[in-house]
Amino acid sequence: MKYKLETIIKQVTDADGSHESPSVSGRFHHEQEDHASIAENLNAAFLISLSGETHRSYSEAVSYLNRYESDPAWEKVVRFYQDGLELIHAEVLNRCYDDASFEKDFNGLYSWITDQKNLQQKQATVEKIRRLFFPEGVSLCEDREEKIDALREKRKIGITGLNPSPIGDPARELLITSNILVTTPPVSKETDELPVSPYLKERLKRAVKEKQMYWYDHPIPVGIAPEQNEVLYGLEGLDRAVEIEKQRGIIDEDARVTCVLSVSVTHKGLQRIAREYLEDEFRKEKNIKHLDVYIFTEADTERLVEDILLPAVQKYSYLRDKSVLQATIGVDGEYGRHYSFLKAIAAFWQVFINRGMKGTFKIDLDQVFPQKELIDQSGSSAFEHFRTPLWGARGIDSSGNSVELGMIAGALVNQKDIVHSLFTPDVCFPPDQIRADELIFSSNLPQALSTESEMMTRYSDDAIDGKSQCIQRIHVTGGTCGILINSLRNFRPFTPSFIGRAEDQAYILSVLFDGGDHKLRYVHKDGLIMRHDKEAFAEEAIKMAAPGKIIGDYIRILMFSHYVRALPWTFEEIKDAIDPFTGCFVSRIPVTVVYLRFAMKAASFFINSSEDGKQEGLDFLLTGVRRLHEAIGNLTGEQNPLIEQFSREKEGWNIYYDILEELENKMNESDPFALELQQKAEGLVQGCRLNFNKG
């Protein structure tokens, strides 16, 4: 078995240099000793060692790893790779033992590549390799229209009843939410030259020296120019959209739309200054006229728990574990933590602030509603789409299950593509040319398929009409999705706080097959499309975050693969429901896939012979080793640690919704203690409200 795996790895990584890629043996220059070259050589030595003794440089590679295992500068990197050699062999062996279909694919690939005549059939060889490492991508380069139609058919819902009480007044019945992610200034900016107060400058100087805690896709660097600040950009765009709704008479002229923003930071030292920085930025804002904006930092969520929820638990539910509530609710941390809060805050709002609130809808602040195109091409403005009775409808899915469409999902169009059509997919099928790491994993393939199948479905009388039939969504984006508060309170979905990427995809997994007679699902609303503008104004922030985003994508495979195995349903039934795109990150051999992706990607950085390319490769490798080693170490023990964490957070959210229901009932009974907590809740919320143009 070990020899078969080594043979497969040698072929997959082209570690013998027998084909076109020089990424491994061709880059193993063990006589070079500058930092970047050592990093490149250690990475190459790992892949060569993984390829086994038949590789011509095997002995030199093993010796090279051993040479640096006691070097203080490199011992962590060497330990990461040496652990990988053991973990990969163990994982593949165990999977062959436990999974007959995997063993068949494994032996089939080995037999295929050991016949030299087969290797001349390049596309067939790619498919064989993907069948083992990335089965969700098999054959997606062929018969695409047929596969799009098949997935659309699988996602079809037969409607048994529309929502009898849909959202009618979005301005008053819908809570708009979004997240603000704040990071340290770009390394190219001198702190003393930033347009912030002296107090903030001193705090920033300390924060930049700290170890980064969390990585986000494109956080806002403190001190960035207003025209590049996506918070201002997104709120101005939402405000303009609301103004058009008023002009069309969709909402009242005096209506104000409520918008709740969470604030998360990458460094601990930013926690205390994030609010002050944002308030300073908002004071410069002159264009917000139709929004009431509230921001919640970690400190605000702590007060919410300590001052309102915990006293209620102690008063009405004394047997419950209070500490789990404190650990569950907040906004600082991985993406899953603030994402769950931004959904759950709508129930809090309904109980304490606005009894008429019916739903919540999350947007991303690098997105705007393109009202002109929406009206011209979809026939409805943004807020008119929210009034659809499909949101909250019931139906039967293609497997015969009863579903409640209590969640809603729209789609995205890239700014550069909207000139062609509002209905241009934001993710298209990638070109046929395959980079080394894409041979074993290329999420763009299933993402493009599900984008076409789910997001681009249009309801019409001669196909899926949106009246008797509609489409459910598994593939959703972090913005352009929402949930009715009744569904939120009944089903109680959440994204666990260990999810650091694709928090939107993970949200439904927590309740995928819960619900008794009806399962909670997203309804696809055709035409509900936001324009994605991030590349137009956030180029510097995106560039800063790019390496961290790639590493986060690898961690996503680890987390999703272990998360699915922590859920109370079988691996097979979950995969069947969420494939191809969400499910492609749920791997049969996640550690193997991540190690190979990382090492092959690192090699591709080093191939760039320029100094910048070498430095980029070095930074990528060191950051990746630190983050991946920690994640893999936490997940590869005897027991899946996510089982206990998921169970604990589920209990935390159950306490949250139970206590809200109890408080609502007590307030209806004019219970003095509950009414006092309501006053505290109103005071907390007002303290989070932003005052524009004041000062």
C-alpha positions as CSV (number, residue, x, y, z in Angstrom):
1,M,0.0,0.0,0.0
2,K,2.8,2.4,0.9
3,Y,4.6,1.8,-2.4
4,K,1.4,2.3,-4.3
5,L,0.8,5.7,-2.6
6,E,4.4,6.8,-3.3
7,T,3.9,5.9,-6.9
8,I,0.7,7.9,-7.1
9,I,2.3,10.9,-5.3
10,K,5.3,10.9,-7.7
11,Q,2.9,11.0,-10.7
12,V,0.6,13.7,-9.2
13,T,3.4,16.0,-8.2
14,D,5.6,15.1,-11.2
15,A,8.3,14.7,-8.6
16,D,10.7,12.9,-10.9
17,G,10.7,15.8,-13.4
18,S,9.7,13.5,-16.2
19,H,7.0,15.8,-17.6
20,E,6.6,19.6,-17.9
21,S,6.6,20.7,-14.3
22,P,9.9,21.7,-12.7
23,S,8.3,22.4,-9.4
24,V,9.9,19.7,-7.3
25,S,13.1,17.9,-8.3
26,G,14.0,20.8,-10.6
27,R,13.8,23.2,-7.7
28,F,15.8,21.1,-5.1
29,H,19.1,23.1,-4.9
30,H,20.3,22.0,-1.5
31,E,23.6,23.8,-1.9
32,Q,21.9,27.2,-1.7
33,E,21.4,28.5,1.8
34,D,19.6,31.8,1.7
35,H,16.3,31.8,3.6
36,A,14.1,31.6,0.5
37,S,16.1,28.8,-1.0
38,I,16.1,26.8,2.3
39,A,12.3,27.1,2.4
40,E,12.0,26.0,-1.2
41,N,14.3,23.1,-0.6
42,L,12.4,21.9,2.5
43,N,9.2,22.0,0.6
44,A,10.7,20.1,-2.3
45,A,12.3,17.6,0.1
46,F,8.9,16.9,1.6
47,L,7.3,16.0,-1.8
48,I,10.3,14.0,-2.9
49,S,10.3,12.1,0.5
50,L,6.6,11.4,0.0
51,S,7.4,10.0,-3.4
52,G,9.5,7.2,-1.9
53,E,12.8,5.6,-2.3
54,T,12.5,5.1,-6.1
55,H,12.9,8.9,-6.5
56,R,16.5,9.6,-7.5
57,S,16.9,12.4,-4.9
58,Y,15.1,10.5,-2.1
59,S,18.2,10.1,0.1
60,E,19.3,13.7,-0.3
61,A,15.8,14.9,0.5
62,V,15.5,12.9,3.7
63,S,19.0,14.0,4.8
64,Y,18.1,17.6,4.0
65,L,15.0,17.5,6.3
66,N,17.0,15.8,9.0
67,R,19.7,18.5,8.7
68,Y,17.3,21.3,9.6
69,E,15.1,19.6,12.2
70,S,17.2,21.0,15.1
71,D,17.7,24.4,13.5
72,P,15.7,26.9,15.6
73,A,14.8,28.9,12.5
74,W,13.4,25.8,10.7
75,E,12.5,23.2,13.2
76,K,8.8,24.0,13.1
77,V,8.7,23.8,9.3
78,V,10.6,20.5,9.3
79,R,8.2,19.1,12.0
80,F,5.2,20.2,9.9
81,Y,6.6,18.2,6.9
82,Q,7.7,15.2,8.9
83,D,4.3,15.0,10.6
84,G,2.8,15.2,7.1
85,L,4.7,12.2,5.9
86,E,3.2,10.1,8.7
87,L,-0.3,11.6,8.6
88,I,-0.7,11.1,4.9
89,H,0.3,7.5,4.9
90,A,-2.0,6.8,7.9
91,E,-4.9,8.7,6.5
92,V,-4.8,7.0,3.1
93,L,-4.3,3.5,4.6
94,N,-7.2,4.0,7.0
95,R,-9.5,5.3,4.2
96,C,-8.7,2.3,2.1
97,Y,-9.6,0.0,5.1
98,D,-12.8,1.8,5.9
99,D,-14.1,2.8,2.4
100,A,-14.3,0.1,-0.3
101,S,-15.1,2.7,-3.0
102,F,-12.0,4.7,-2.1
103,E,-9.9,1.6,-2.1
104,K,-11.2,0.8,-5.6
105,D,-10.3,4.3,-6.8
106,F,-6.9,4.1,-5.2
107,N,-6.0,0.8,-6.8
108,G,-7.5,1.9,-10.1
109,L,-5.3,5.0,-10.2
110,Y,-2.2,3.0,-9.4
111,S,-2.9,0.4,-12.1
112,W,-3.6,3.2,-14.6
113,I,-0.4,5.2,-14.0
114,T,1.9,2.1,-14.0
115,D,1.0,1.5,-17.6
116,Q,3.0,4.1,-19.6
117,K,0.6,3.9,-22.5
118,N,-2.2,5.2,-20.3
119,L,-0.2,8.3,-19.4
120,Q,-0.4,9.5,-23.0
121,Q,-4.1,10.0,-22.5
122,K,-3.7,13.2,-20.5
123,Q,-7.4,14.0,-19.9
124,A,-8.2,10.5,-18.8
125,T,-5.3,10.6,-16.4
126,V,-6.5,13.8,-15.0
127,E,-9.9,12.3,-14.4
128,K,-8.4,9.2,-12.7
129,I,-6.4,11.4,-10.4
130,R,-9.4,13.6,-9.6
131,R,-11.6,10.5,-8.9
132,L,-9.3,9.8,-6.0
133,F,-8.5,13.2,-4.6
134,F,-11.4,15.4,-5.9
135,P,-14.3,13.2,-7.0
136,E,-16.7,16.2,-7.0
137,G,-14.7,17.6,-10.0
138,V,-14.8,14.5,-12.2
139,S,-16.1,15.0,-15.7
140,L,-17.2,18.6,-15.0
141,C,-15.2,19.7,-18.1
142,E,-17.6,17.6,-20.3
143,D,-21.3,17.8,-21.0
144,R,-21.7,20.9,-18.9
145,E,-25.3,21.8,-20.0
146,E,-26.4,18.3,-19.2
147,K,-24.9,18.5,-15.7
148,I,-26.4,22.0,-15.1
149,D,-29.8,20.6,-16.0
150,A,-29.4,17.6,-13.7
151,L,-28.3,19.6,-10.7
152,R,-31.2,22.1,-11.3
153,E,-33.6,19.1,-11.4
154,K,-32.2,17.9,-8.1
155,R,-32.7,21.3,-6.5
156,K,-36.3,21.6,-7.7
157,I,-39.1,22.2,-5.1
158,G,-42.7,21.5,-5.8
159,I,-44.6,24.3,-3.9
160,T,-47.4,23.1,-1.7
161,G,-48.2,26.5,-0.2
162,L,-46.9,30.1,-0.5
163,N,-46.3,32.2,2.5
164,P,-49.7,33.7,3.5
165,S,-48.0,36.6,5.4
166,P,-44.9,37.6,3.4
167,I,-42.8,40.7,4.1
168,G,-44.9,43.6,3.0
169,D,-43.1,46.6,4.3
170,P,-39.3,45.8,4.0
171,A,-38.2,49.1,5.6
172,R,-40.0,48.3,8.9
173,E,-40.1,44.5,8.8
174,L,-36.5,43.7,7.6
175,L,-33.3,44.0,9.5
176,I,-30.3,44.6,7.2
177,T,-27.0,43.3,8.6
178,S,-23.4,43.2,7.5
179,N,-19.9,42.7,9.0
180,I,-17.0,45.1,9.4
181,L,-13.5,43.5,9.4
182,V,-10.7,45.7,10.7
183,T,-6.9,45.1,10.5
184,T,-3.7,47.0,11.0
185,P,-2.5,49.5,8.4
186,P,-0.6,48.4,5.3
187,V,3.1,47.9,5.9
188,S,3.7,50.5,3.3
189,K,2.1,53.2,5.5
190,E,3.9,54.9,8.3
191,T,1.7,55.0,11.4
192,D,2.6,58.6,12.2
193,E,1.4,59.7,8.8
194,L,-2.1,58.1,9.1
195,P,-5.1,60.5,9.2
196,V,-6.2,59.3,12.7
197,S,-5.9,60.8,16.2
198,P,-2.6,60.6,18.2
199,Y,-4.3,58.2,20.6
200,L,-5.1,55.8,17.8
201,K,-1.6,56.1,16.4
202,E,-0.1,55.0,19.7
203,R,-2.4,52.1,20.0
204,L,-1.7,51.1,16.4
205,K,2.0,51.0,17.0
206,R,1.4,48.4,19.7
207,A,-1.1,46.4,17.7
208,V,1.1,46.0,14.7
209,K,3.7,44.2,16.9
210,E,1.2,41.6,18.0
211,K,0.7,38.1,16.6
212,Q,-2.3,38.1,14.2
213,M,-5.2,36.2,15.6
214,Y,-7.6,35.9,12.6
215,W,-7.4,36.2,8.9
216,Y,-10.2,37.7,6.7
217,D,-10.6,38.0,3.0
218,H,-10.1,41.7,2.6
219,P,-10.3,43.5,6.0
220,I,-10.2,47.3,6.2
221,P,-6.8,48.6,7.1
222,V,-7.0,51.4,9.7
223,G,-6.2,54.7,8.1
224,I,-7.2,53.7,4.6
225,A,-8.5,56.5,2.3
226,P,-12.3,57.0,2.6
227,E,-12.8,56.2,-1.1
228,Q,-11.2,52.8,-0.5
229,N,-13.2,52.1,2.7
230,E,-15.8,49.5,1.9
231,V,-17.9,50.3,5.0
232,L,-18.6,53.8,3.7
233,Y,-18.9,52.5,0.2
234,G,-21.5,49.8,1.1
235,L,-23.6,52.0,3.3
236,E,-23.7,54.8,0.7
237,G,-24.8,52.2,-1.8
238,L,-27.5,50.9,0.5
239,D,-28.7,54.4,1.2
240,R,-29.0,55.2,-2.5
241,A,-31.0,52.0,-3.0
242,V,-33.4,53.0,-0.2
243,E,-33.8,56.4,-1.8
244,I,-34.9,54.8,-5.0
245,E,-37.4,52.6,-3.2
246,K,-38.9,55.7,-1.7
247,Q,-39.1,57.4,-5.1
248,R,-41.0,54.3,-6.5
249,G,-43.4,54.3,-3.5
250,I,-42.2,50.8,-2.3
251,I,-41.6,52.2,1.2
252,D,-42.8,55.3,2.9
253,E,-41.0,58.6,2.4
254,D,-40.3,59.0,6.1
255,A,-39.2,55.4,6.6
256,R,-35.7,54.6,7.8
257,V,-34.1,51.2,7.2
258,T,-32.4,49.6,10.2
259,C,-28.9,48.3,9.6
260,V,-26.8,46.3,12.2
261,L,-23.1,46.0,11.7
262,S,-20.7,43.7,13.6
263,V,-17.1,44.7,14.1
264,S,-14.3,42.0,14.1
265,V,-10.6,42.6,14.3
266,T,-7.5,40.7,13.3
267,H,-5.3,41.7,16.2
268,K,-6.3,41.9,19.9
269,G,-4.9,45.4,20.2
270,L,-7.5,46.6,17.8
271,Q,-10.4,45.6,19.9
272,R,-10.4,48.7,22.1
273,I,-9.9,51.2,19.3
274,A,-12.0,49.8,16.4
275,R,-15.2,51.6,17.5
276,E,-13.4,55.0,17.9
277,Y,-11.7,54.6,14.5
278,L,-15.0,53.7,12.8
279,E,-16.9,56.6,14.6
280,D,-14.2,59.0,13.4
281,E,-14.7,57.7,9.8
282,F,-18.5,57.9,10.0
283,R,-18.3,61.5,11.2
284,K,-16.8,62.3,7.8
285,E,-19.8,60.7,6.1
286,K,-22.2,63.2,4.5
287,N,-24.4,61.0,2.4
288,I,-26.3,58.7,4.7
289,K,-29.9,60.0,4.9
290,H,-32.2,56.9,5.1
291,L,-30.5,54.5,7.4
292,D,-30.4,53.9,11.2
293,V,-27.0,52.2,11.7
294,Y,-25.9,50.3,14.8
295,I,-22.5,48.8,15.3
296,F,-21.7,45.9,17.7
297,T,-18.2,45.3,18.9
298,E,-17.1,42.4,21.1
299,A,-17.5,44.6,24.1
300,D,-21.1,45.4,23.1
301,T,-21.9,41.7,22.7
302,E,-20.4,41.0,26.1
303,R,-22.7,43.6,27.7
304,L,-25.6,42.1,25.9
305,V,-24.8,38.7,27.5
306,E,-23.8,40.0,30.9
307,D,-26.5,42.7,31.4
308,I,-29.5,41.1,29.8
309,L,-29.3,37.4,28.9
310,L,-27.4,36.1,32.0
311,P,-29.7,37.8,34.5
312,A,-32.7,36.3,32.7
313,V,-31.0,32.9,32.8
314,Q,-30.5,33.2,36.5
315,K,-34.0,34.4,37.1
316,Y,-36.0,32.1,34.9
317,S,-33.7,29.2,33.9
318,Y,-31.4,28.5,36.8
319,L,-30.5,25.0,35.8
320,R,-28.8,26.0,32.6
321,D,-25.1,26.4,32.1
322,K,-24.4,30.1,31.9
323,S,-20.8,29.8,30.7
324,V,-21.7,28.3,27.4
325,L,-23.8,31.3,26.5
326,Q,-20.8,33.6,27.2
327,A,-18.6,31.5,25.0
328,T,-21.1,31.2,22.1
329,I,-22.2,34.8,21.5
330,G,-19.8,37.4,20.2
331,V,-18.3,38.9,17.1
332,D,-14.5,38.6,17.5
333,G,-13.0,35.4,16.1
334,E,-13.4,33.3,13.0
335,Y,-16.1,34.2,10.4
336,G,-18.6,31.8,11.9
337,R,-18.8,33.7,15.1
338,H,-19.9,37.1,13.8
339,Y,-22.0,35.4,11.1
340,S,-24.2,33.6,13.6
341,F,-24.5,36.7,15.7
342,L,-25.7,38.8,12.7
343,K,-28.5,36.3,12.1
344,A,-29.4,35.8,15.8
345,I,-29.6,39.5,16.6
346,A,-32.8,39.7,14.6
347,A,-34.6,37.6,17.2
348,F,-33.3,39.9,19.9
349,W,-34.5,42.9,17.9
350,Q,-38.0,41.4,17.4
351,V,-38.3,40.7,21.2
352,F,-37.0,43.9,22.6
353,I,-37.0,46.6,19.9
354,N,-39.5,46.0,17.1
355,R,-42.2,43.4,17.5
356,G,-43.1,43.9,13.8
357,M,-39.7,42.7,12.6
358,K,-40.2,39.7,10.3
359,G,-36.9,38.9,8.8
360,T,-33.2,39.7,8.4
361,F,-31.1,40.0,5.3
362,K,-27.3,40.1,5.2
363,I,-25.3,42.1,2.6
364,D,-21.6,42.5,2.2
365,L,-20.4,46.1,2.1
366,D,-18.4,45.6,-1.1
367,Q,-21.8,45.0,-2.8
368,V,-24.6,47.3,-3.9
369,F,-28.1,46.8,-5.2
370,P,-27.9,47.9,-8.9
371,Q,-31.4,49.4,-8.8
372,K,-31.6,50.5,-12.5
373,E,-30.6,47.1,-13.8
374,L,-32.8,45.3,-11.3
375,I,-35.8,47.3,-12.4
376,D,-35.1,47.1,-16.1
377,Q,-34.0,43.5,-16.3
378,S,-35.7,41.7,-13.4
379,G,-38.9,43.8,-13.3
380,S,-38.5,44.6,-9.6
381,S,-36.4,46.7,-7.3
382,A,-34.4,45.2,-4.5
383,F,-37.1,45.7,-1.8
384,E,-39.8,44.4,-4.1
385,H,-37.9,41.1,-4.4
386,F,-38.1,40.8,-0.6
387,R,-41.9,40.8,-0.7
388,T,-42.1,37.5,-2.6
389,P,-44.4,34.9,-1.0
390,L,-41.8,32.3,-2.0
391,W,-39.9,33.4,1.1
392,G,-41.6,31.3,3.8
393,A,-43.3,28.9,1.3
394,R,-43.6,25.2,1.9
395,G,-42.9,22.4,-0.6
396,I,-41.6,19.0,-1.5
397,D,-38.0,18.5,-2.7
398,S,-36.8,16.1,-5.3
399,S,-36.3,13.3,-2.7
400,G,-39.8,13.6,-1.4
401,N,-39.0,15.6,1.8
402,S,-41.2,18.3,3.1
403,V,-39.3,21.6,3.3
404,E,-39.9,25.1,4.7
405,L,-38.3,27.8,2.6
406,G,-37.7,30.1,5.5
407,M,-34.4,31.3,4.1
408,I,-33.8,33.3,1.0
409,A,-30.8,33.6,-1.3
410,G,-29.9,35.9,-4.2
411,A,-26.9,36.1,-6.5
412,L,-24.0,38.3,-7.5
413,V,-22.8,39.9,-10.7
414,N,-19.3,41.3,-11.0
415,Q,-19.1,45.1,-11.7
416,K,-17.2,44.5,-14.9
417,D,-19.8,42.1,-16.2
418,I,-23.1,43.9,-15.5
419,V,-22.7,45.9,-18.7
420,H,-23.5,42.6,-20.5
421,S,-26.4,41.6,-18.3
422,L,-27.5,41.5,-14.7
423,F,-27.7,37.8,-15.1
424,T,-24.0,37.2,-15.9
425,P,-22.6,34.5,-13.6
426,D,-20.0,35.9,-11.2
427,V,-18.1,32.6,-11.4
428,C,-17.5,31.0,-14.8
429,F,-15.9,27.6,-15.7
430,P,-12.1,27.9,-15.6
431,P,-9.9,27.4,-18.6
432,D,-8.9,23.8,-19.5
433,Q,-5.2,24.6,-18.6
434,I,-4.6,23.1,-15.1
435,R,-2.0,24.4,-12.6
436,A,-0.2,21.8,-10.5
437,D,-2.3,22.1,-7.3
438,E,-5.6,22.2,-9.3
439,L,-4.9,18.7,-10.5
440,I,-6.0,17.4,-7.1
441,F,-8.5,20.2,-6.2
442,S,-10.2,22.9,-8.2
443,S,-13.2,24.2,-6.5
444,N,-13.9,26.6,-9.4
445,L,-15.3,23.7,-11.4
446,P,-18.2,22.7,-9.0
447,Q,-18.6,26.4,-8.1
448,A,-19.2,27.4,-11.7
449,L,-21.6,24.5,-12.1
450,S,-23.7,25.4,-9.0
451,T,-23.6,29.1,-10.0
452,E,-25.2,28.3,-13.3
453,S,-27.6,25.7,-11.9
454,E,-28.8,27.4,-8.8
455,M,-28.0,31.1,-8.9
456,M,-28.8,31.8,-12.5
457,T,-32.1,30.0,-12.6
458,R,-34.9,32.3,-13.9
459,Y,-38.5,31.5,-13.3
460,S,-40.7,31.6,-16.3
461,D,-44.1,30.2,-17.4
462,D,-42.5,27.6,-19.8
463,A,-40.0,26.2,-17.3
464,I,-39.8,26.5,-13.5
465,D,-42.5,29.1,-12.9
466,G,-41.8,30.3,-9.4
467,K,-45.4,29.6,-8.5
468,S,-45.9,25.8,-8.5
469,Q,-42.2,25.1,-8.7
470,C,-39.0,26.8,-7.5
471,I,-35.3,26.1,-6.8
472,Q,-33.8,25.5,-3.4
473,R,-30.3,26.8,-2.8
474,I,-27.4,25.0,-1.1
475,H,-24.8,27.3,-2.6
476,V,-25.2,30.7,-1.1
477,T,-23.0,33.7,-0.6
478,G,-22.2,35.6,2.6
479,G,-24.1,38.6,1.3
480,T,-27.5,38.4,-0.5
481,C,-29.1,35.9,1.9
482,G,-31.6,36.1,4.7
483,I,-33.9,34.3,7.1
484,L,-37.4,34.9,8.5
485,I,-37.3,35.4,12.2
486,N,-40.0,32.8,12.9
487,S,-37.8,30.2,11.0
488,L,-34.7,31.5,12.9
489,R,-36.4,31.0,16.3
490,N,-37.9,27.6,15.4
491,F,-35.0,25.9,13.7
492,R,-32.1,27.8,15.4
493,P,-29.4,27.4,12.7
494,F,-25.9,28.7,13.4
495,T,-22.4,28.5,12.0
496,P,-19.9,27.2,14.6
497,S,-17.2,29.6,15.7
498,F,-14.5,27.2,14.4
499,I,-15.5,27.9,10.8
500,G,-13.1,30.5,9.4
501,R,-14.2,30.5,5.8
502,A,-17.5,29.8,3.9
503,E,-19.5,30.6,7.0
504,D,-22.4,31.1,4.7
505,Q,-22.1,27.6,3.3
506,A,-21.8,26.1,6.8
507,Y,-24.9,27.8,8.2
508,I,-27.5,25.4,7.0
509,L,-25.4,22.3,7.9
510,S,-26.2,22.7,11.6
511,V,-29.9,21.9,11.0
512,L,-29.7,20.2,7.6
513,F,-32.0,17.3,8.5
514,D,-33.6,18.8,11.7
515,G,-37.1,20.0,11.8
516,G,-39.3,16.9,12.1
517,D,-42.0,17.1,9.3
518,H,-40.3,20.0,7.5
519,K,-36.7,20.7,6.8
520,L,-35.4,24.3,6.7
521,R,-34.1,25.3,3.2
522,Y,-33.2,28.4,1.2
523,V,-35.4,29.5,-1.6
524,H,-33.8,30.9,-4.7
525,K,-35.2,34.3,-5.6
526,D,-34.5,35.0,-9.3
527,G,-33.5,38.5,-10.0
528,L,-32.4,39.3,-6.4
529,I,-28.9,40.2,-7.5
530,M,-26.3,42.5,-6.0
531,R,-23.3,44.0,-7.9
532,H,-20.0,42.9,-6.5
533,D,-17.6,45.9,-6.6
534,K,-14.7,44.8,-4.4
535,E,-12.0,45.0,-7.1
536,A,-13.1,48.5,-8.0
537,F,-12.0,50.1,-4.7
538,A,-10.4,47.5,-2.3
539,E,-7.5,46.4,-4.4
540,E,-4.9,47.1,-1.7
541,A,-6.8,45.3,1.0
542,I,-7.4,42.3,-1.2
543,K,-3.7,42.1,-2.1
544,M,-2.7,42.3,1.6
545,A,-5.1,39.5,2.5
546,A,-4.5,37.2,-0.5
547,P,-2.0,34.7,1.0
548,G,-4.1,34.4,4.1
549,K,-7.1,33.7,2.0
550,I,-5.4,30.9,0.2
551,I,-4.4,29.3,3.5
552,G,-7.9,29.8,4.8
553,D,-9.2,27.8,1.8
554,Y,-7.0,24.9,2.9
555,I,-8.2,25.1,6.4
556,R,-11.8,25.2,5.0
557,I,-11.2,21.7,3.7
558,L,-10.0,20.5,7.1
559,M,-12.8,22.1,9.0
560,F,-15.6,21.2,6.7
561,S,-14.4,17.6,6.5
562,H,-14.3,17.2,10.2
563,Y,-17.4,19.3,10.8
564,V,-19.6,17.0,8.7
565,R,-18.3,14.1,10.7
566,A,-19.3,15.8,13.9
567,L,-22.9,16.2,12.8
568,P,-25.7,13.7,13.8
569,W,-26.2,12.4,10.3
570,T,-24.3,10.1,8.0
571,F,-21.4,11.3,5.9
572,E,-23.1,9.9,2.8
573,E,-26.4,11.6,3.2
574,I,-24.9,15.0,4.0
575,K,-22.6,14.7,1.0
576,D,-25.5,13.8,-1.3
577,A,-27.4,16.9,-0.1
578,I,-24.5,19.4,-0.4
579,D,-22.5,18.3,-3.4
580,P,-21.0,19.5,-5.7
581,F,-19.7,22.9,-4.5
582,T,-20.3,23.0,-0.7
583,G,-19.5,19.3,-0.6
584,C,-16.3,19.4,-2.5
585,F,-14.7,20.9,0.6
586,V,-15.8,17.7,2.5
587,S,-13.0,15.4,1.6
588,R,-12.4,11.7,2.1
589,I,-8.7,12.4,2.7
590,P,-8.6,16.1,3.9
591,V,-5.1,16.0,5.5
592,T,-3.6,14.5,2.3
593,V,-5.3,17.0,0.0
594,V,-4.3,20.0,2.1
595,Y,-0.7,18.9,2.4
596,L,-0.4,18.3,-1.3
597,R,-2.2,21.5,-2.2
598,F,-0.1,23.6,0.1
599,A,3.3,22.1,-1.0
600,M,2.5,22.3,-4.7
601,K,1.2,25.9,-4.3
602,A,4.3,26.9,-2.4
603,A,6.5,25.3,-5.1
604,S,4.7,27.4,-7.7
605,F,5.6,30.6,-5.8
606,F,9.2,29.7,-5.8
607,I,9.3,29.0,-9.5
608,N,9.2,32.7,-10.0
609,S,12.8,33.6,-10.1
610,S,12.4,37.2,-9.1
611,E,13.3,38.4,-5.6
612,D,9.7,39.4,-5.0
613,G,8.5,35.9,-6.1
614,K,11.0,34.3,-3.7
615,Q,9.9,36.5,-0.8
616,E,6.3,35.8,-1.6
617,G,7.0,32.1,-1.5
618,L,8.9,32.4,1.8
619,D,6.1,34.4,3.4
620,F,3.4,32.0,2.1
621,L,5.3,29.0,3.4
622,L,6.0,30.3,6.9
623,T,2.5,31.7,7.4
624,G,0.9,28.5,6.0
625,V,3.0,26.2,8.2
626,R,2.1,28.1,11.3
627,R,-1.6,28.1,10.6
628,L,-1.9,24.7,9.1
629,H,0.2,22.9,11.6
630,E,-2.0,24.2,14.4
631,A,-5.2,23.3,12.6
632,I,-4.1,19.8,11.7
633,G,-2.7,19.2,15.1
634,N,-6.0,20.2,16.7
635,L,-8.1,18.0,14.4
636,T,-6.1,14.8,14.1
637,G,-6.3,13.4,17.6
638,E,-8.1,10.2,18.5
639,Q,-11.4,11.9,18.8
640,N,-12.9,14.6,16.6
641,P,-12.8,17.8,18.8
642,L,-15.5,19.5,16.7
643,I,-18.1,17.0,18.1
644,E,-17.9,18.5,21.6
645,Q,-17.6,22.1,20.4
646,F,-20.6,21.8,18.0
647,S,-22.7,20.3,20.8
648,R,-21.6,23.0,23.2
649,E,-22.4,25.9,20.8
650,K,-25.7,24.3,19.9
651,E,-26.6,24.3,23.6
652,G,-25.5,28.0,23.8
653,W,-27.8,29.0,21.0
654,N,-30.7,26.9,22.5
655,I,-30.3,28.8,25.7
656,Y,-30.3,32.1,23.8
657,Y,-33.5,31.4,21.9
658,D,-35.2,29.8,25.0
659,I,-34.5,32.8,27.1
660,L,-35.7,35.2,24.5
661,E,-39.0,33.3,24.3
662,E,-39.3,33.3,28.1
663,L,-38.6,37.0,28.2
664,E,-41.1,37.7,25.5
665,N,-43.8,35.8,27.4
666,K,-42.9,37.5,30.7
667,M,-43.0,41.0,29.0
668,N,-46.5,40.2,27.6
669,E,-47.5,39.4,31.2
670,S,-46.0,42.8,32.3
671,D,-43.5,41.0,34.5
672,P,-41.4,43.8,36.2
673,F,-38.1,42.0,35.9
674,A,-38.6,41.3,32.2
675,L,-39.7,44.9,31.6
676,E,-36.6,46.2,33.4
677,L,-34.4,44.0,31.1
678,Q,-36.3,45.4,28.1
679,Q,-35.3,48.9,29.1
680,K,-31.7,47.8,29.5
681,A,-31.8,46.2,26.0
682,E,-33.2,49.4,24.5
683,G,-30.5,51.4,26.2
684,L,-27.7,49.0,25.0
685,V,-29.0,49.3,21.4
686,Q,-29.2,53.0,21.5
687,G,-25.7,53.1,22.8
688,C,-24.6,51.2,19.6
689,R,-26.4,53.7,17.3
690,L,-24.2,55.8,15.1
691,N,-24.8,59.5,14.7
692,F,-23.7,60.7,11.3
693,N,-22.4,64.2,10.7
694,K,-22.1,65.0,14.4
695,G,-18.8,66.6,15.0
